[in-house]
Amino acid sequence: MRVPRTFAALLVLMAAVSCTAAQGDDGKPGAPAPALPAYQRLLPAPAQARAAAPGTGYVLGPGTVIRADPASPDTREAAERLAERLRASSGLSLMVVDSAEADGILLRIDEGAEELGAEGYKLTSDATAVTLTAHTPAGLFYAVQTLRQLAPAAGGGLIQGGTITDRPRFAYRGAMLDIARHHFPVGQAKRYVDQLAQYKVNTLHVHLSDDQGWRLAIDSWPRLAEYGGATEVGSGPGGSWSKEEYRSLVEYAKERYVEVVPEIDMPGHTNAALASYAELNCDGKAPKRYTGIKVGFSSLCVGKDVTYRFIDEVLGELAELTPGRYLHIGGDEAHSTKAEDYAAFMERAQQSVAKYGKKAVAWHQLAAARPADGTVLQYWGTATTSAAEKAKVADAAKSGHPLILSPADRLYLDMKYDLTTKPGLIWAGFVPVKRAYDWDPGTYLSGSGVPESAVLGVEAPLWTETIGTRADLEFMAFPRVLGLAELGWAPKSAHDWTAYAQRLAEQGPRLDEQGVTFYRAPDVPWS
């Protein structure tokens, strides 16, 4: 995932990519664009939106009541959350009541509205009321996120009249946070969940282990966190999460309809584990802990029985902590493991995942070995990935393995924006905001024979070799992660850089209000 390139190759790539970061004719950021009509500034763009006449709709004011349909018990929590958000932005009292009367803001779940799917919703606004309807609580949550963008600022005002009928393009819309290279407290992960969920991102993939640190307490192997977690890149103090902290993140995310996918990378990227337990090494000798950023040098000892007891017990504890569907078992950059050993090891790892009732996710290198039935592959290749490697991924997709697309030269949030970016790496080239957005997941691997139906969704990973503070994390993630949200949710017909850049610009004040440190891309006409 982090393959170094020669400096000469980088110079060529830098020159090519710099052409994509357009600015104004004078080389300076362009002037702010005029404010967009309400339905045209939503991000991600809805599947269908029909606005009523300008100036018509529902007026949010002191008398507004938020109504949770008593026939749908799951609506009360959504109504309370909506009231909390709108009170903070508008300053209005906004009483919440259990009532289905047709005035104010009404939230309802319609079990007969199957056409809305698992995450879709319908929002209508007229002079009498704003009505949010969904088939599921998740859909109602996403309707609330849309209403938050439509709602006026302080003091209330008009919620534009019209109708929005919406559902996502892809089921999986994810972001990954690497807490192994640099440790981040669970509070930062929760903050990221809040930031992602408001843009309808529904998955947080947490990279819990690597060469530089092991970040989750495991009762059966306590030295993993106690010793293996006490380092990070640059010789910092490291740290780890207790089981209680991890559970609190999972519950926090669940309340916001975000599924946590934990990753224990193996058989490579395992120096923190090898340093913690000598018996996991083929020679029985524990290496020193590692604080650099090289990759591909570590490997669990594939020939030892203790190795499989280790992965089974670790995955068993992780499965018990994780109510979601997936456990991520890594599998990338196992350069120190022979190909036949890699295949045998990953087969056993997948069996352990299945034993605990979960589905395995692995980086796409598993396609060259033996992915088990139901295993999801996460593709992180670039424009320069070989045709042979893509062909193996395509063969796996044709065999029924869903793909998560995370092309490094599009969605890796740790890649620098340009030459001026201080944190970040450049092995996959620069990734300006336009490049992160301007590609189609449905056709990205079609040249290799992968149809859109094989794409489960998209994910934007944030590796942290060079990122150790909240400010740097947010600067590298935002606004590029909003492009991920758009690609995952919005219909293909809405894909247009110029229109997206204008809608992205409208999010600037929102991000400012939330205290997000974001990169003001020069080719976006920020409000």
N, C-alpha and C positions, 0 to 999 in steps of 0.2 A: 504493500500500500504506500510505501514511502521509498521508492527506488531512486538512488542518486543518478544524475546525468552529468555528462562532461560539460565544462564551462563553455566550450566552443558550441556545443549543441544548444546550450541555453541562450547564447547570444542570438542565434538564428531564431529560436522560438520567441525570445523577447521582442525582437523586431517585428515578427509576424503578428503576435498577439496585440502589440501596442496599437496596431491599426484599428482594433475593434473598440477601443475606448474613446469614442468620439466625444468631442467637446463642441463649444460654440465656434463660429467662424474665426474668432480672434484667439482661440485656444483656451478661453476661460469658460467656466460653467455658464450655461445658458440662463436667461432670465426665467423666473418662475412662470409656469403656465397659468392661464386663467383657471379659476376653480371649476371643477367638473360638476355636472348635475349629480344628484345624490346616487342614483342607481348606477351611474357610470364610474363612480370612484370606489366601488366595493372591491376588496381584495381578500381572497381570490374572487375572480369574476364568477357570478352565478350562471347556472345552466340556462335559465330563462328569466328575463326581467322586463316587465312592461310598466312604464311609469304613467301615472295619470297626468292631467294637465298641471303645468308648473304652478306652484303656490297652493295646491290642494293636498289634503291629507289630514292626518291626525295631529292635533296640537298637544304636545306634552307640557303639562302645567301643574300648578299646585293641587288641582282636583283630581289628577290622574290616579287611578287605582290599578294595581297589577293583580290580575285574577288567575288563580290556579284552578283549572277545571276539576271539581270534586269527583267527577266520574273517572278521572285519570290521576291516581295517587302520586305517580312519579313526577307530576308537574309542579308540586309544591316546592321541591328543592330547586328546580330551575327558576321558578318565580322569585324565590328568595335571593338567588345569585344575581338575577337580572336587576332586582331592586337595589342590591348592594352596589352594583356597578354604576347604575344610573344615578343613584343618590350621590355617589362620589363625584360624578362629572357634572351633574345638573344642580346639585344643592337642594333638590326637592325632597319632600318627605316620602312620597310613594308608598302608601300602605299596600300590604299584600293580604289578600283575602281568598278564601275558598268559595268561588262563585263562577258561574258560567254566563253571567249576564253580558249582554252585547255592547259594553262600552268600556273604555279604558284600554288596557293591554291584556289580552286573553291568551293563555298558554294551554294547549290541549294536545292530547295524544289520541289519534284516530287509528285503531287497530285495523280498520278496513282500508286505510290508505296505503296499500301494499306497493302501489306504483312509486312511492317516495323512497322505498328501499330502506336499508339499515341505517343510513345516515342522512337521508334527504329530508326536506321540509318544504312548507309553503308559508309565505308571509304575505299578508294583505294589510293595506293601510287605507283607511278612508276617513271621512270627517267624524265618524262615531268611535272607531276603535282600530287598534292594531291587533291582528290575530295571527298567532304562530301555531301551526299545525304540523305534526310529525307522526310517523308510524312507530317510532321508538324514542326512548329518552335521549339517545345519542343524537338523533335528528333534531330534537327540540333544543338540545344544547347548541348545536350549530346554528339553528334559527336565532337563538339569543345572541350569538357572536355577530351575526349579520345586523341585527337590530342595534347592537352597540355602535356599529359603524354608521348607521343611519341616524341615530339619535343626535339632536343638537347639543351644543356645548352648554356652558353654565347658564342656568335660569330657564332651561327648557326652550320650546319652540316647535317648529313644524317637523313632523316625520313624513317625508314625501309620500303622497298617495301612489298606489299602484299595487302590483302583484309580482312576487318573486317565487318561482318554483325551481328548486335546486336539489342537486345530488352530485356526489363526486365522480370524477372520471376513473380514479384508481382507488382500490380499497386500502392500500398501504401508503401512508404519507408520513415519512419518518425523518428524524434527525438523530444523529449519534453524538454522544459526548464522551470523549476519552478522559477518564479521571486517573488513568494509570501512569501516563508520562508526567503529568502534574496533578497532584491531588486537589480536588475541590470538595468543599463540604456539601452535605446533602441539601442544605438551604439553597445553594447555587443551582443545583439540579431542579429543585422545585420552582425557582424563579424562571428557569428556562422552560419548564413545563407550562407555566402561565403564559409566557411570551409566545410559545408555539401554539397552544390550544386556541387562542383567540383568532388564529388564522387557519383553523381547521386541520392542523397537523395532529395525527392521532397515534403516533408511536415515538417513544424515546428509547433508543438503543444505547445502553451504557456499557462502555468498554472497561471492564473491571480489573483486568490483569494484563501485564505485559512484562518485558524484561526489567523495566525500571521500578515496578511496584505492583503489589497485590492489595486491592482496596476493599475487600469484603471479608469480614470475620467468618471463618469456617470452623465449627466446633471440633470436627474430627481431625483437623489439621491446623491447630491454633497458631503455629509459627508462620503460616502464610501471611496473615495480617500483622502479627506482632513483630516479626523480623523482616519479612519480605515487603511489608507495607511501610517501612520506616525510611524509605528513600524515594527520590524522584529525580527527574532530569536536573542536572546542575547541582546535585548534592544537597538539595533542600530537605526539610524534615519529613516530607511525605505525609502519611496518615492513612486511615482506613475508616470504613463505615461499619458500625455494629449492625447486627441483624435487625435490631429495633429501628435503626435509622433507615436501613434499606426498606423495611416494611412500611415505614411512614411515607417514603417516597412513592412506593407502589400504590398505597391507598390514596395519597394526594393526587397522583396522576389519574387513578381510576375515577375519582370524583370529577375529573375534567375530561373524561373519555379518551385518555391517553394510556396506551398499553406500554408497559415497560418490558423491554427485551434485554436481558442481561447477557453479556458475553464473557466467557472464559476462553481466551485464545490458546490454541494447542495444535500440534505438538511443539511448534516453534513459539517465539515470543514468550518464553517461559523462564527466563533467567531468575526472576524473583522467586518463583517456586523452587527452582533447582538450588538456589542459594539457601533456601529455608530448610530443605530436606535433602541430605546427601544421598539417601537411598533412591531418589528419583533419577540420579545420574548413573550412567552405565559403569563408570569407574568407582562409584561409591564416594566420590569426593565433591563436596559442595563448592561451586565457584564463588567468587566475590560478588557482592551486590553491584549492580550496574547503574550508572547515572548518565551515560551518553545517549546518542540517538541513532547508532547503527542498528541494522536489522539483519535477520537471517542467520545468526550465529548460534542460537540456542535450540535445544531439542530435548524433550522428555525421552527417557530410555524406552524405546518401543518393545524391546525384548524381555522386559521384566514384568512379572505378575503384579508387583507392587504398584506399577504405573497404572494398571487398569483398576486396581482397588482405589487408588487415588482419584482418578477421574470419575469413577462411579460414585464415590462418597461425596465429592465436591458437587457433582451435578445433582445428586439426590438432595442435598441440603438446599441447593439453589432452586430446584424445582418446588420444594416445600415452601420456600419463601415467595415464589412467583406464581400468582394465579393465572397469568397470561398464557398464551398458546405456545410461545417459542422460547427455546434456549439457543443462544448463538455459540458455536464451538470454534469459531475462527477458521484455522486451516490455511492461512496465507503465509507466504514467504518462509516456508519450512525448508530452507535451503540446506540445513544441516541434517535433514532426514532423507534417507534413500527413498526413491519413488515407491518401491514395493513395501517398505516399512510404513511410509506415509499412508498408503491405501489401506493397509491392514489396521493401522491405528485409528484412522478416521472411521472405518467400518465399526470398530468396537465403540468408539465415542458416540456414534449415531445410535447404536443399540442401547447404550445407557440412557440417552435422551428419550428414546421410545419407551424404555422400561418405566420411566416416571411419567408417562402420559403426555409428553410434550412433542412438538415438532422441532426438528433441528434446522437451524440456519447456519450456513457456512459461506465464507468467501468463495468466489467462483473457481479458485484453483481445485476445489473438490471435483469439478466436472471432469478433470483428467484422471480421477481415481474411480471410486464406486459410490456415488451418492445413493442413499437409500430411498425407498419409496416415500414420497411426501416431503423430503428435504428441500428447503428453499435455498437458492443460490443468490448471493449478493455480488453483482458484477461491478468491479472498480477499475476496469480498463480505461484506456485513453484512445485518442485518434490514432496513435502509433502502435496499439496492441496488434499482434500478429493475426493474420487471417486464420492460422491453425488454432490459436487459442480461442478466438471467437467461435470457430466451428465446433469446438468441444462444448462450449457454453450453449450453442444452438442445438446441438444433439441432446444435451441434457434437457433443454426446454421442450424439445419435441417429444421427449420421453415422459413429460408431465411434471417437470420440476419448475415451479414458479420462480420468476426472476425479480429481484429488487435491483433497480438500476441506481448506481452511485458512481458514474464515470468521474474519475479523479480530475480531469481537466474541465469539468463542468460543475460538479457538486462538492468537491472537497473544500470545505470552508477554511482549511488551514493554508491554502494556497494564497500567495500575495495577490492583491488587486493589481499592483503595478510596482514600478521601481521605488516609489516613495513609501510603500508599506513597510513599517518597522517589524512587526511580528510576522510569522509565517515562513513557509518554504516555497521553492519554485521548481521542484523536480518535475511536476506535471505542467509547468508553465504558469504564466499569470492567468488569473480567473477574474476579470472585471465583471461587474454586475450584469452587463448585457450578455456576456458569454455564459454565465451561470443560468440565465433564463432562456436564451434563444436557441433551443433545441427541442425535439419532439420525442418524448420517451416511447411513444407508440411505434415510431419508425427507426429508432436509434440503432437497433441491431437487425433491422429488416433485411439489410444487404447480406447478412449471414444466415438468413432464413428464420428469424425469430419474429412471430406475429405479435401484434399488440395484446392478443388474448393470453399470451404467456407472461406478460408483465404484471406482476402483482402490484408494483408501485415504485416509488422513488424514495431515496433517502440521502440526506446531506450530512456526511460525517465531519466532525470537527476534532482532528487530532491535535494534541497539545504539547508536542515537543518544544515549541517556542512560545506557548501560551500558558501563563501562570497566574493571571489576574482576571477579575471579572470584566474590567474595562477592555482588555485585549480580547477576551472571549466574545463579548458583545460586538466589538468593532469588526471582528472577522466574520461573525455570523450574520450580522445585520448590515445591509438589507438583503444579502444574498439568500438567506433562508426563506425570505418571503417569496422569492422566485420559485423555490422548492414547493412552497405551499400552493402557489398558482399552478405549477405544472402538475401537481398531484390531484388538485380538485377541479380546476376550471375545464370546460370542454375544449376540445382541440380547436373549434371554430373561433374561440376567444384569443388564440395565440397571435399576438402582434406586439412587437417591441415598442413601437411608438405609443400605442394606447396603454400598454403596461407601464411604461416609464411615467406617464402622466398619473396613473392610478397609484403607482409607488410613491410619487412625490406627495400625494395627498396623505400618505401615512407618516410623513415627517413630523408634523406637530403631535401626532398620537405617540410616536416613539419618544419624542422630547418630553412629553407629559409624563411618560412612564419611566423616565430617567435612563433610557437605553442609550448607550454610547455607540452610535452607528456611523458608518462610513458614508459621507455625502458624495456619492459618485458624481463626477462632473458632467455626465451625459444624462442626468435625471433633473428635470426642472423643479427642484424642491420648493414646496409651498413656503 
